[in-house]
Amino acid sequence: MAKICPYLLVLVCSVALGENWPQWRGPQNDGISTATDVPTNWSQTENVVWRVPLPGPAGATPVVWDDKIFVSSIEGDDLVLLGISTDGEILWKRTVGTGNKDARGGEGNSASPSPCTDGELVWIFYGTGDLACFTVDGEPVWDFNVQDRYGEFDIQFGMTSTPVLHDDALFLQLIHGTMRGDYTVGKIIKLDKRNGEEIWAVDRPSDAKFECKHSYASPFLYDDGETQFLVTHGADYTAGHSIDDGKELWRFEGLNGPSSYNTRKFDPTFRFVSSPGVSDGSIIIPTAKAGPTIALKVSDALQGNVTEEPAALRWFLDKTPDVSIPLIHDGLVYCFRKDGRVFCCDLETGEEHYYERTHTAQHRSSPIFVDGHLIWCAKDGHCTVLKAGPEFEIVSEIEMNEPITASPVVANGTLYLRTYDALYAIRSRDSQ
């Protein structure tokens, strides 16, 4: 039973489009900001309005609503959520759980999932299974441990999936399982955001094997005004689910080889980290390692198993982002690979416009689009600003000299960068 705050009020969600950044991938869950006059050049001091030290490293991306920023972090062994004002003052800090676990030599930890907010409440999930809801002023509303309710996680590098907020519900994707045996059952869950109570929970069965059973990707909501479904990604396939009852509506297989889309032999370590990118009429499916990228067309043909359905397929390419999410803007798809290479292709045809290298280092964050530019950060703190469009052009390169695995955020005209050490607010001088 979830613990519920006795004074909980009925809350109504309203998203200020283009201003607030309420979830990991922004107001429309696509990594796109409508802001203008955001600087394309900065340093650790230039165009920096303030810098707030954080209690520990994490890959969780901040979220912003009006004058408040919410940041998830570790503090030693503890898992904490901070409320920070847009003036750079720490307003509150709450310990949500304990038992942090590092993964992959410090590349990740239990504070990898990002928070989300509707301006009244804020929700945070950790790799330990701790899931909590607070008011934006830091007052506890409800909390429970997902592992206690839905079973112990069995995933090699920890549960990193970020929940998605939609209307009055919070959606979770839990795709994991023992590497032994030929079958696994993940779960897709819809919770009432106001009290944490289950609305529905459905199994997501798969015949994936070994490490392929483990997904580090996050679910996304597709909503073009007419068609709406939840997209889940992991265990060798991508699927769409009804948000009303969780029923599987469609499925795309053949992502691990050998198949029509991936001619390589079966890879027992083919685990998904990058999440699908969504845009009206399209879903861009990344895979892993040397796997393919698939573009699906959202139409009446997207029903049942669409793996070999020509009417559901736009195109596919023989390379993929491995960690970063594809970004779709103005008829172009941008895919950022973890080694610093970027490819840009046409959304309708898949025709490649360029495949170029940026900074040579590991990249764990996802890009954003703002005011005609793409901003992307490497783990070593090197940030690259690209000009958006079919021609490759590096506008600027910035050394933050602090590790970064969280994605950039733009809200209310300010660029926020979360490093392992601090949160930076960056704004053009004319706006300061």
C-alpha positions, 0 to 999 in steps of 0.5 A, a space after each residue: 500500500 502506498 503511503 499517502 499524505 493526508 492533505 493531498 489535494 486534487 491537482 490539475 496538470 497544465 504544461 506551459 509549452 516552450 517555457 517549462 521543461 517538465 520531463 526528461 525530453 521536454 514539454 513534448 517529449 521530443 528534446 525540442 525547445 521553442 526558446 530563442 536567444 539561448 547562447 551558443 557559446 559559453 564557458 565555466 564562467 562566460 554567460 554563466 548566471 550561477 553555479 550550484 554545487 551538487 551532492 554527488 554525480 548522476 545522469 538524471 536530467 533536471 526538470 524545470 517549472 516556473 521558478 523551480 528546478 528539480 534535480 536527482 542525485 546521490 549523496 554518498 550512499 543516499 538517493 536525494 531529490 533537490 528543489 533549486 530556485 531559478 536564482 540558484 538557491 537550494 530550497 530543499 533536499 529530501 532523502 528518498 532512499 539508500 543503497 546507491 550502486 555504481 555501474 560500469 566503472 562510475 558511468 552510471 548509478 542509481 540516480 540515472 532516471 530523471 524526475 518529472 513535474 506538473 508544476 504542483 507535484 514532482 515524481 522521482 524514481 531510482 534504480 533501487 526501486 524507490 518511487 516517490 512523489 513530493 509537492 514542488 515545495 518538498 512536502 512528501 505526498 506518497 512513496 513505495 518501492 517498486 521492487 516490493 510491489 512488482 518483484 526484484 529487479 534482475 538487470 546487469 547495470 541497474 534499472 535506469 528507465 525514466 517514468 513518463 508523465 501524462 495527464 493524471 498518470 505515471 507510466 513505468 517500463 520494467 524490462 529485465 530478467 534472469 540471463 538464464 532460460 529462454 523466456 522473460 516477463 517484463 512489466 508495463 505499469 500505469 499509476 495514479 500520479 496523485 496517490 501511487 495506486 495502480 491503474 493497471 499493470 501488464 506483462 510484457 513477455 519476450 523470448 529474448 535471451 541472455 543480456 538482451 532481456 535487459 533494457 535501459 531505455 525509457 517509455 515514450 508516449 506517442 500522441 498526434 492528436 488523433 492516435 495515442 499509445 505508449 511506446 516501450 523498447 527492449 528485449 529485442 523488440 519495440 511495442 505500442 500499448 494502449 494507455 487505457 489498459 496496457 494491451 499490446 497494439 503492435 510489435 516490431 521484431 527483428 532488431 537483433 540479428 539475423 533478420 531482414 533489418 539486421 544481417 549480423 549474427 545473433 548478439 547475446 549482449 544486444 541490450 537497448 539503452 537508447 530510447 525511441 524518438 517520436 514525431 507526428 506520424 513517425 517513430 524512430 527506433 534505435 537499437 544497439 552496437 552495430 544494429 540498425 535504425 528503423 523508421 516506422 510510419 504511424 498509420 492504420 497499418 500499425 497493428 499486430 506484428 508489423 515486422 514484415 508489414 511494408 505499409 508500416 515501414 518508412 526506411 531502415 539504416 545499418 547503423 544506430 545511436 547506442 545511447 542518445 535518443 534520435 532527435 526529429 526536427 523539420 523533416 530531419 532525423 539526427 542520430 548521435 552515436 556514443 563515439 561522437 559521430 553524428 548522422 543526419 537523414 531525411 525523415 521521409 526517405 532515410 536518405 543520408 545527408 551527412 555522417 560526421 565526427 564531433 568530439 572523440 569521447 564517450 557520449 552518454 547524454 541526448 541532444 536538444 534542439 533550440 533556436 536553430 541549433 543542436 546541443 550535445 555533451 560528452 562524458 568528459 564535459 566537452 559540449 558541441 553546438 551544431 547548426 541544425 540542417 542538412 549540412 554539417 556545421 560545428 558552431 562552437 565547442 565548449 570545455 566544461 571540464 566536469 563530467 556530463 551524462 545528463 542531457 541539456 535543458 532549456 527553460 524560460 530562456 535559460 540553458 541548464 547543464 547538469 555536470 557530475 559536480 554542479 548545476 549551471 544556469 547559462 543565459 545570454 548577456 542581454 537576458 541577464 
